Amino acid sequence: MTLASQIPLAALPSPTTAVWQVGPFPIRAYALCILVGIAVACWVTERRLRQRGVAPGAVLDIAVWAVPAGIVGARIYHVVTSPERYFGTGGEPLKALYVWEGGLGIWGAVAGGAVGAWFAARQLGIPFAVVADALAPGLPLAQAVGRLGNWFNNELYGGPTTLPWGLEIHRMDPDTGRALRDDAGQPILEQGLYHPTFAYEALWNLGVAALVLLLDRRLKLGRGRAFALYVMGYTAGRFWIELMRTDEANTILGVRLNVWTAGVVFLGALVYSLWVRGPREYLIPIGEVPAPASESDVSQVDLSAREADSGPAAPAGYRVVGEEQFRRWRETGEVPPEPETGNSSDDPPADRPLEPGDREPVHRTAGDGEPGAADAADAPVTRPADHRDS
């Protein structure tokens, strides 16, 4: 074997700059990739929530809580599983707060984001399982975009390889986000080429997103099973990709901690998907009041007030219904009857049609003490005047 035969014919380059200075402000590629990924996930989730009956814009209310909680959870997981970098000998505790330098664990991100999303969904009156299923294909897309940040940082690569897609790795200065240079001013490269494990994970995540969309469309997954499918798909890939990585990591019985985590989480999602059954949930808003029509002459219309009241009020909560009931409501405005759960002294008899002024017994998913929930229960029965496009 000659030396020439060992030289790869092709290679993937790596950026020499991960931070751009705009005046006094550093623009970090890692942070940009995360932000773009969040935007992609929000867009996908918004579309899927609308298809299930949730009012437009709800994903922004959810993201306000879920995104910060996810970032905090991701950083906590990273610091807890790699404490020696910050609290060991020679560690710098203050750098545990330097999120922009990298170090976000997806396990903590999902756990923290789930807590934030659960809290927001409770305030909005949306079942948490509906939110999770809507997010299921968007989350792996966000992860795929976020992994590009590792490419800019020249990090999270695997062992040496001679494959055509072997990756060049620069020696980076973590303080400046730029490649170190030799005496001739050339960027310093690590010897050889390496497996781009971050790229493997990004491609795998794209496949997981496609799988979730395909099976969810065919099987109409509900009650959190679409999200469980995402978790199983992601952890299956993360298991073997993690075994290829060569960056420093804590181990248990000689195996990287994240490998154990992927296996345990996969089993948990598998048990959940086998245990939970039921059709996909659709939602009908509760307490939504259509904007009143103006009876004034056109010359007397207050345009500013008309624009402010042009849309329906935000619902106080949602009713969970089946697919056929939801489709009928969207097409005709007919509100499906509530299941008989027994009559109270204030409810009309089950065999008598509802009359104006009667209260319709309503199952609410809004949080306890949520403004408008009690008022919606005592309001006369109304029918929605308009229907939102999905």
C-alpha positions in Angstrom: 0.0 0.0 0.0 1.5 3.3 -1.0 1.1 6.6 0.8 -0.9 8.0 -2.1 -3.5 5.3 -1.8 -4.2 6.5 1.8 -4.9 10.1 0.8 -8.7 10.7 0.4 -9.8 12.0 -2.9 -12.5 14.2 -1.3 -13.3 15.8 2.0 -15.9 18.1 3.6 -14.5 21.4 4.7 -15.2 23.1 8.0 -15.7 26.9 8.5 -12.8 28.8 10.1 -15.2 31.3 11.7 -18.1 30.7 14.0 -18.5 34.2 15.3 -18.9 37.5 13.3 -18.3 40.8 15.0 -20.9 43.5 14.1 -19.7 46.6 15.9 -19.6 45.6 19.6 -22.0 42.7 19.1 -20.8 39.2 18.4 -23.1 37.2 16.0 -22.6 33.5 16.8 -23.5 30.8 14.2 -24.4 28.4 16.9 -27.1 30.7 18.3 -28.4 31.6 14.8 -28.9 27.9 14.0 -30.8 27.4 17.2 -33.0 30.4 16.5 -33.7 29.3 12.9 -34.5 25.8 14.2 -37.0 27.2 16.8 -38.7 29.2 14.0 -39.1 26.1 11.9 -40.5 24.1 14.8 -43.0 26.9 15.6 -44.1 27.1 12.0 -44.8 23.4 11.7 -46.5 23.3 15.1 -48.7 26.2 14.3 -50.0 24.6 11.1 -50.7 21.3 12.9 -52.4 23.0 15.8 -54.7 24.8 13.5 -55.6 21.6 11.7 -56.8 20.3 15.1 -58.9 23.3 15.9 -56.6 25.5 18.0 -56.9 29.3 17.5 -54.2 31.0 15.3 -51.2 32.3 17.2 -51.4 29.8 20.1 -47.9 28.5 19.3 -46.4 31.9 20.1 -48.0 31.8 23.5 -46.6 28.3 24.0 -43.2 29.2 22.7 -42.9 32.1 25.2 -42.7 29.5 28.0 -41.4 26.5 26.2 -38.3 28.0 24.5 -36.7 29.6 27.6 -37.5 26.6 29.7 -36.0 24.3 27.1 -32.8 26.3 26.9 -32.4 26.3 30.7 -33.1 22.6 30.8 -30.6 21.9 28.1 -27.9 23.8 29.8 -28.7 22.2 33.2 -28.4 18.8 31.7 -25.0 19.7 30.1 -23.6 21.1 33.2 -24.8 18.3 35.4 -23.4 15.6 33.1 -20.1 17.4 32.6 -19.5 19.2 35.9 -15.7 18.9 35.8 -15.6 21.5 33.0 -17.0 24.1 35.3 -16.5 23.0 38.9 -13.5 20.6 38.7 -9.9 21.5 39.1 -9.2 24.4 36.9 -12.9 24.8 36.1 -14.6 28.1 35.7 -18.1 28.1 37.4 -19.2 31.3 35.7 -18.8 29.7 32.3 -21.7 27.4 33.1 -23.9 30.4 32.1 -22.1 30.9 28.7 -24.8 29.2 26.6 -23.5 30.8 23.4 -20.2 28.8 23.6 -22.1 25.6 23.1 -23.1 22.8 25.4 -26.9 22.2 25.3 -28.2 18.7 26.0 -31.2 17.7 23.9 -32.5 15.5 26.8 -32.7 18.6 29.1 -34.1 20.7 26.3 -37.0 18.4 25.7 -37.7 17.9 29.4 -37.5 21.7 30.2 -39.4 22.6 27.0 -42.1 20.1 28.0 -42.6 21.7 31.4 -42.9 25.1 29.8 -45.3 23.9 27.1 -47.4 22.1 29.7 -47.8 25.3 31.7 -48.7 27.3 28.6 -51.1 24.7 27.3 -52.8 24.7 30.7 -53.3 28.4 30.6 -54.7 28.2 27.1 -57.0 25.3 27.8 -55.3 23.0 25.3 -54.7 19.4 26.2 -50.9 18.9 26.5 -51.0 15.7 24.4 -52.4 17.8 21.4 -49.5 20.2 21.7 -46.9 17.3 21.9 -48.4 15.6 18.9 -48.4 18.8 16.9 -44.8 19.4 17.8 -43.6 15.9 16.9 -42.4 16.5 13.3 -41.2 20.0 14.0 -38.8 19.2 16.8 -36.5 16.9 14.7 -36.5 19.5 12.0 -35.3 22.1 14.5 -32.7 19.7 15.8 -31.4 19.1 12.2 -31.0 22.9 11.7 -29.4 23.3 15.1 -26.8 20.6 14.3 -25.3 23.0 11.7 -24.1 25.1 14.6 -21.7 22.2 15.6 -20.3 22.3 12.0 -19.4 26.0 12.5 -17.9 25.3 15.9 -15.8 22.4 14.5 -17.2 20.1 17.3 -19.1 16.8 17.9 -17.2 14.7 15.3 -16.4 11.1 15.3 -13.3 9.0 14.7 -10.9 9.1 11.8 -12.1 8.0 8.4 -11.0 7.9 4.7 -14.5 8.1 3.3 -15.2 10.8 0.7 -17.3 12.7 3.2 -14.6 12.8 5.8 -14.6 16.1 7.7 -11.7 18.5 8.1 -11.5 19.9 11.6 -9.8 23.2 12.5 -8.3 23.9 15.9 -10.6 26.6 17.2 -10.1 29.4 19.7 -13.1 29.2 22.0 -12.7 32.8 23.1 -12.8 34.3 19.6 -14.7 31.6 17.7 -12.1 31.5 15.0 -9.5 29.0 13.9 -6.0 29.2 15.3 -3.4 30.0 12.7 0.2 29.0 12.1 3.2 31.3 11.6 2.3 31.6 7.9 -1.2 32.7 8.8 -2.9 29.5 7.6 -5.7 27.9 9.7 -4.4 24.9 11.6 -6.1 21.6 10.8 -6.2 18.5 12.8 -4.4 15.6 11.2 -6.6 13.4 9.0 -10.4 13.4 8.4 -13.2 12.5 10.8 -16.7 11.2 10.7 -19.2 14.2 10.7 -21.4 12.7 13.4 -23.4 15.9 13.7 -24.3 15.7 10.0 -25.3 12.0 10.5 -27.6 13.1 13.2 -29.0 16.0 11.2 -29.9 13.6 8.3 -31.3 11.1 10.7 -33.6 13.8 12.2 -34.9 14.7 8.8 -35.8 11.1 8.3 -37.5 11.0 11.7 -39.6 14.1 10.8 -40.7 12.4 7.5 -41.5 9.2 9.3 -43.7 11.0 11.9 -45.5 12.9 9.2 -46.2 9.8 7.1 -47.4 7.5 9.9 -49.3 10.3 11.6 -51.2 10.9 8.3 -51.9 7.2 7.8 -52.7 6.1 11.4 -54.0 9.5 12.7 -52.0 9.2 15.9 -53.2 10.9 19.0 -52.9 11.1 22.8 -49.2 11.8 22.6 -48.3 8.8 20.4 -47.0 10.9 17.5 -44.6 12.5 20.0 -43.7 9.0 21.3 -42.9 8.0 17.7 -40.5 10.9 17.4 -38.8 10.0 20.7 -38.3 6.4 19.6 -37.0 7.4 16.2 -34.6 10.0 17.5 -33.2 7.9 20.3 -32.7 4.9 18.0 -30.4 7.1 15.8 -28.8 8.9 18.7 -27.8 5.5 20.2 -25.5 4.4 17.3 -24.4 7.9 16.5 -23.3 8.6 20.1 -21.2 5.4 19.9 -19.2 7.0 17.0 -18.4 10.3 18.8 -14.9 10.8 20.2 -15.3 14.0 22.2 -14.9 13.8 25.9 -17.9 12.5 27.9 -18.7 10.9 31.2 -19.2 7.1 31.0 -21.0 4.4 33.0 -19.4 1.0 32.8 -17.3 2.2 30.0 -20.2 3.4 27.8 -21.0 7.1 27.2 -23.7 8.5 29.4 -25.8 9.6 26.5 -25.9 6.1 25.1 -27.5 4.9 28.3 -29.9 7.9 28.3 -31.0 7.1 24.7 -31.7 3.5 25.5 -33.7 4.3 28.6 -35.8 7.0 26.9 -36.4 4.8 23.9 -37.9 2.1 26.2 -40.0 4.6 28.0 -41.5 5.9 24.7 -42.0 2.4 23.5 -44.0 1.4 26.6 -46.0 4.6 26.4 -46.9 4.0 22.7 -48.0 0.4 23.4 -49.9 1.3 26.6 -51.9 4.4 25.4 -54.7 3.9 22.9 -57.4 6.2 21.5 -58.3 8.3 18.5 -56.7 11.6 17.6 -58.1 14.6 19.5 -59.8 17.5 17.8 -60.8 20.7 19.6 -63.8 23.1 19.5 -63.3 26.5 21.2 -65.3 27.4 24.3 -66.4 30.9 25.1 -65.5 32.4 21.7 -67.6 35.4 21.0 -67.8 36.6 17.4 -67.2 40.3 16.7 -70.5 42.3 16.6 -71.6 43.5 13.2 -72.0 47.3 12.9 -75.5 48.6 12.0 -74.3 52.2 11.5 -74.3 54.1 8.2 -70.9 53.8 6.4 -70.2 57.4 7.0 -70.5 56.9 10.8 -68.3 53.8 11.1 -65.2 54.1 13.3 -62.6 52.3 11.3 -60.1 52.0 14.1 -62.6 50.3 16.4 -63.7 48.1 13.5 -60.2 46.9 12.9 -59.7 46.2 16.6 -62.8 44.1 16.8 -62.4 42.4 13.4 -61.6 39.0 14.8 -63.2 36.7 17.4 -62.2 36.8 21.0 -59.7 34.3 22.2 -61.4 31.1 23.5 -61.5 30.5 27.2 -60.8 26.8 26.6 -61.5 23.9 24.2 -63.7 20.9 24.1 -62.2 17.6 22.9 -64.3 16.0 20.1 -63.9 13.3 17.5 -62.8 13.8 13.9 -66.4 13.5 12.4 -67.8 15.9 15.0 -65.0 18.4 14.3 -65.5 18.2 10.6 -69.2 18.7 10.9 -68.6 21.7 13.2 -66.2 23.3 10.7 -68.6 22.8 7.8 -72.0 23.6 9.5 -71.3 25.3 12.8 -73.2 22.6 14.6 -71.9 22.0 18.1 -72.0 18.3 18.9 -73.9 17.3 22.1 -72.1 16.6 25.2 -71.9 13.0 26.5 -74.4 12.3 29.2 -72.7 12.4 32.5 -75.7 13.0 34.8 -77.8 16.1 35.3 -77.3 18.7 38.0 -80.0 20.8 39.4 -79.0 23.7 37.2 -78.8 21.7 33.9 -81.8 21.1 31.7 -83.1 17.5 31.5 -81.3 15.4 28.9 -84.5 14.6 27.0 -85.5 18.3 26.6 -83.9 20.4 23.8 -81.8 23.3 24.9 -83.7 26.6 24.9 -82.3 30.2 24.8 -80.9 31.0 28.3 -80.2 27.4 29.2 -76.7 26.4 30.2 -75.1 23.7 28.2 -73.0 21.3 30.3 -69.5 21.8 29.0 -66.3 19.7 29.5 -63.5 22.2 29.7 -59.8 21.8 29.4 -58.9 25.2 30.6 -56.8 25.5 33.7 -58.3 25.9 37.1 -59.0 29.5 37.9 -58.5 30.5 34.3 -60.2 33.9 33.5 -63.3 33.3 31.4 -63.7 29.6 32.2 -66.5 30.2 34.8 -68.2 32.8 32.6 -68.2 30.4 29.7 -70.1 27.8 31.7 -72.9 30.2 32.7 -73.3 31.8 29.3 -76.2 31.1 27.0 -75.6 28.5 24.3 -74.1 30.1 21.2 -73.0 28.8 17.9 -69.8 30.0 16.2 -70.4 32.5 13.5 -67.3 31.8 11.5 -64.8 29.0 11.0 -61.1 29.2 10.8 -59.2 27.7 7.9 -56.8 24.9 8.7 
